[in-house]
Amino acid sequence: MPAANPMELENLTRLLLEDVCCDLVRLLHAGGNPARLGAVRIDREWALGPDGSYADLRVEPEDDCPYFLEVKSGFDPKTVLAHIQRKYGRLPIQGRQENRLVLVTDATNRPDWPAVESALQAALPPALKLEIWGPDRLHEAITEAFGQPLPALSASEELTLRERIDQAKDRLAFGEEAPVSYGETALRQNLLWHFGSWRLRELRHKSENVEARDLVPTGTYENVVILMADLSGFSSYMHDTSDDAIVRHVLTSFYAKARYQTINAGGMLLQFLGDAVVALFGIPDHRPGYIESAMHTAIRLLDIAASVSHDWQRRIDHVQSRRGAHISLAMGRVQLVAMRPLDPARLAGLGDCLDIAQRLSSLAEPGEIVISNVLRHALRESAYDFAALEPTELRHLGRIQPWKLVSKIPAPPDVKTPRSRQTKAPDQQEPER
């Protein structure tokens, strides 16, 4: 297997650090309380404006103001300053809730860093305060959150770092007891891939530390939301990209960010199919607000895909006509089935609603979200606004009524709407067909 080049390794290490920061801020805000692990919303690639700028992370604690987090490890001070000025220098701050920018950087040991830090703060809007996480601060936060220090965050230690992080997440999710068999090790690893550590810790806390094999049993689950997101124009991008390293970088970025966006919202990452992600919400239980969490994830995946497309376009010559993603959602009964006899670690999902979501995907244009009639009914009390599309005949499934997301009614900028309560939209009459 050919080794990745130094630039590719640096990009992968930065992506890994973004993943680590997702878990890190969640654990820090939970303060060690498993019941509070879900009390923070974390979004990847948050759109900052129409110019193609995206924050690496936007963190919204339940009881505090949201803030941005940028991972700029591996960049020299001049490059860090250029990135921050480009993203935040002209950020319209009026009406925004974010009150600070956390910058993760390893450039703080440079002799000119004090001047760079002053320039960074001067580049930000006055309402956005700068908070620096250098290597020492980051190491301290990781040790506090994960209960142990991790190796140096450098490309030369990437495999050791990945393994140590996974070990720390295993302990967070399943406790200090080591797995007793190869089968339990495989089960833990697969559950962590599908759900993430905080969600498994939450499930074990609710179920009085139930055994890992009983956390997500095979069987039938009702009222599950299925989300499918496909990159738009993927074949054209592939055809026009001569450097395979670019393809690997872009797809790894999309996979990592899409997975974390899903598990950050309490969903189950079912699988990736080429350039598409398939996620389930409502398994193994119905978390409060899980249906709206699925819709929120779909909207966030639009930004993630747009950011990925923007990054890909910058690396190739031919201008692409299609960018971002097209997304579909449906709701219904899903069966989880073991893919091997007596193996609860490897699961597949099936049901008519997955077929409906797959067929609806073809009705969505780039940047659009199309949902099923059942899901639209479940969201009738929400702040989302949908427009009816023409009824569509789906092979083997009959005639269905799809809906396209038109807009979301936002809360006033100075009001934080509790996520446990849905905002009721004005009554809307469904058009006669």
N, C-alpha and C positions, 0 to 999 in steps of 0.2 A: 504494500500500500504506500503510495507516494506521500512524503511528508508535506505538511502545509508550509507555505513560505512565511517569512517573519511578519509581513504585513497582514496576512490572513490570520496568523496566530494572534496578533495584537487585536484585530477586530473581534475574533472569537472570545478573547479574554474580556474585552469590554462588554460584549453581550452577556457573558457569564456574570460579570459584576452587576449588570442591570438586574439580572434574575435574583442575585443575592440581595440586592437592595430592596426588591419587592418583599422578600421574606423578612428582611431586617427591619424595615419600618413597621411592618405589621406586628412583629413580635415586640418591638419597643413600645408601640402605642398600646398593646394589650397588657403590658406590665406583668407578664407571667400568668394572667388569668385566662384559662381556656375559653371561658364564656364570652370574652371580649375579642377573640381573634377575628370575628366577623365584623367588628365595629369600626372598620376603616375601609374605604374604597380606594383602590389603587388602579390607575389607568396608564397604559403604555401609549406612547406616541400621541400625546394630546395636542390637537391642532391649536396653534397660537395665533393664526391669522390666515389670510388668503394667499400669502406669498410662499407657501410650502414649508413653513417652519413648524417644528413639532418639539414639544418638551419630551425628554426621555421618559419621565414619570410625572404624574400628578397624583398627589396623596391627599385624601380627604378624610381626616379622622372624624368620628361621629360627634365629638365634643370639642372640636377646635377648628380653626380656620384651615382651609386647604393650602397646600404649598407645592412648588415644583421641585423636582430633583433631577440634576444633570450629572451623568457619569462621563467624565472627561479624563479618565486615567490613560496614561500613555502619550498624552499630548504635551508639547512644550508650552510655556506660559503664553507666548505670543499667539499660538493656535487656540488655546483655551479662551483668551480674550476675544479673538475674532469670532469664535462660535457663539459666545455669550452676547456679544454686540449684535450679531446677525439675528439671533433668535429673540432677544428681549429688549434690544435698544429702542425699538419703536413700538413696543407692546402697548396697546391701549389699555390703560389700567382702570379707567372709570367704569364702575359697575362690576368689577371683578372682585372675587372673594380672596384670592391668593395673597398671602402677606409676606412670603419669603421665598428665596431660592436656595436650596441646599446644593452645593457644588462638591462633588466627589472628585478629587484630583490628587495625583502623586507629585505635582510640580511644586509643592510647598517648600521643598528642601533647596530650591534654587536661591542663589543670593539676591536676585532681583524680585523675589516673590512679594515683599511688602508693597512695592510700587505697583505690581500687577494687581494685587488685591484691591488697592485703592482705585485703580482704573476700572476694575470689574464692578465695584460698587457704584462708581460714577456712571457706568454704562447702563445701569438698571433704572427703571422708573422709581421715583422717591418712595412709593408705597411698598416696594419690593425689597426687603432686606436680604443681604447676602450672608449665608452661613457656610463656612468652609469645613469640609470633612477631608482632612489630609490623611496620610497613612496611619498616624498614631490614633487619631480620632476614630477612623474607620475600624482599626483593629480593636479598639476599646469597645465600640458599639457591637461588633460581631461577637466578641467574647461575652459581653453581657447578654446578648440575645440568644446565641446558640449554646451558651454554657461552656464554650471552649474556644481557644484561639485557632485560627486557620492559617495555612501557609501564606507566604507572601503572594500578593495579587500581581503576578507577573506571568508573561507568556512562557517562561522557562519552567514554571511549576504548574502548568495548566492541568495536567492529568491528576497530579496529587491534590490540587485544589478542588477539582471536580469531585473526586472520590471523598475527600474530607467533608465537603459540603453535603453530599448525599448521605454520608454517615450521620452528620448532625441532624439532618431532616428526618432520618429514620428514627433517631432517639426522640425527637420532638413529637413525631406522630405516634410512635408505638411504645415509648418508655425506654427505660434503661436495660431491660432484659433482652439479651441477644436472641435472634431466631434460633429455634431448636432443630431445624432441618433445612435442607436445600429447598424443599417445597415452600416453606414459610419465608425464606429469603426471597425467592422469586415472587411470591405473593405480595410481600411488602414493596418490592421494587415496582411492580406493576401498578399497585394501588397508588403509590406516590406519583407515578407518571400520569395516571388518569385524574387524580384529585388534588395532589399537592399536600404538603405536610400539615398546614394549618387546618384544612378541612377535615382531614382524618383525625387530627387531635380533637377537633370540635365534636366529631361523631363519637369518638371513644369517650369523651367527657359526658356527653348526653346519655350514652348507653352504659355507663358505669364500667368503662374499660373493657368492653366486649372484645373477644378474640378477633384477630385480623381477618380470619377466614369467614367471620360472620358479619363483617362490616357492610359488604356489598354482595349479598347472596344472589345467585341466579334466580330467575323467575319473572313474573309479570309486574310491571310498574305502570300505574295509571297517571294520566294528566302530565306526561313528560313533554317538555318543550325541546324540539330538535332544531338546531341551528346549523346551517351549511353556508360556508363562505368560500367563494372561488376567486382567485386572482383574475382580473380581466385582461385579455390580450396576452396570456401567458405564452402561447405558442409563438406569437410574433416576437416577443422579447427574447425567447430562447433562440429563434432563428437569427436574430440580429446581434447576438452576443457571441463573439469569437473566443473570449477568455472564459474558460470553464470555472476559474476561481471566482469570477463575478457571480456566476449562477449559484455556486455553492454559498457564497456570502449572503446573497439576497434571500435565497430560500431558507437558510438557517435562521436568518433574522426574522423572516415571516413566521416560521414554525415556532421559534422561541417566544416571540411577542404574542402571537395568537394563542399559544398554549397558556401563557401566564395571564393573559387577559381573561381567558375562560376560567381558570382555576382561582384567580383573584376574586371572581364574582361568585364563587361557590359552585361552578359547573363541573361537569365531567368531560374531559377531553377524550372523546371516543377514539378518533383516529384521524390521520392525515391521508388523503387520497391525491397523490401528486401535488397539485397546487391548491388543493381544497382542504378545509378543516371541517370536521364534523364534531359537534359538541352536544351534550345532553344536560338539561336542567330539570331537577325534580327527582334525581336518583342519588342516594337511596332513600332520601326523605324530601319533604317539601319544606325547604327553609322559608321563613317569612319573606315575602317579596321575590320569590325565585322566578316568577314569570317576568316581572319587570327587570330583574337582573339579566335574564336572557335577552330582552330587547336592548338593554343598556350595552351589553356585550356586543350585540350586532352593530350598534351605532359606533362603538369604539373600534370594531374591526374594520369599519370603513376608513377610519383615520389611519389605522395601522397599515392597511393595504395601500392607501394613498401615499403614505410616507415611504413604504417599500418601493412602490412604483417610481416615485420621485427620485429615490436614491439610485435605482436601476437606470433610469433615463439619463442621469448625469454621467453614467459610465459607458454609454454606447453612442454611436453616431446617429443612427436612424431615429427620427422622431416618431414616437408611438401614438397611435390614435386612440387607444383604449388604455385607461389607467384605473388603479384602485381595485375594487372588488364588487361583485354582485352577490347578494345575500338573500337567503330564504329561511323562513321558520315555519314550523307546523307544530301541532300539539295533539297528543293522543296516547295510546297504549304502546309500550315498548317492552319487548322481552329481552332480558339479558341471558345469553346462552354461553356455556363453557365451550371453547373451541377444541378442547381435548378432554377425554374421559377423566373424571376425578381430578380436574385441574381448575380450581377456582381463580387462578391467577390471570388466565387469558380469556377475556370476555369479548363477545360480539353482541351487537344490538340489532334487532329487526322488528318490523311492524309497518303497517300501512302508512303511518305518519312519516316514517323515514322516506318512503317512496314518494309521498306527497311533497315533502320538502325538497327532494332531489328534482322532481319535475318542476316545481315552482321556481327553482333557481334559474331555469332557462327564460323565465318571464321578466327577470330583473335585469335592467341595464346597469352599466358601471356606475357605482355610487348609489344604487337603489337597494331597498329592502322590500321584499314581497313576502306576505304571510298568509296563512290559511284562514278560513272563515272561523274555525273553532278557536284559534288563538286570538283572532280579532275580537271575538265575543268575550274571551277571558280578560281582554285588555280594555273592555268598554268603560271601566271606571278610571282608567289611567289618563295621563296627560298627553298621550300620543294621538295624533290625528291621521286617519287613513282614508284613502280614496279607493272606491271599488273599481276593479278591472273587469274586463269582459269575462263572463264565465268560460271556463276552459275545459275541454274534454281531455282527460288523461287516460292513456292506454291502460287497460286492465283496472282502472280506478274509478272510472265514471266521470261525470261532469262536476266540477268544483268551482267555488267562488273565491278567487284570490283578491287580496287587498295590498295596496302599495302604501308604504309609510310616506306621509306628506310632510309632517312637521311635528315637533314636540313643543308643547306649551311650556316655556321655562318659568321657573319661580322668579319672583322679583330679586334683583341682585343683592339686596340687603336682607333677604329672608332665606334661611336654610330649611328646606322642607324635609322633615324626618323621613328616612328611607323606609321606615316601617309603615308609613301611611301613604296610600296612593292618593294622588291629586285628581279630583274628579273634573273631567273636561265638560264643557257645555254639551247639552243634549244634541245629538246629531241624528238627523233623519237619514236612513239608508235609502239610496236612490232606487226607484222602481226600474226593474230590468225587463 
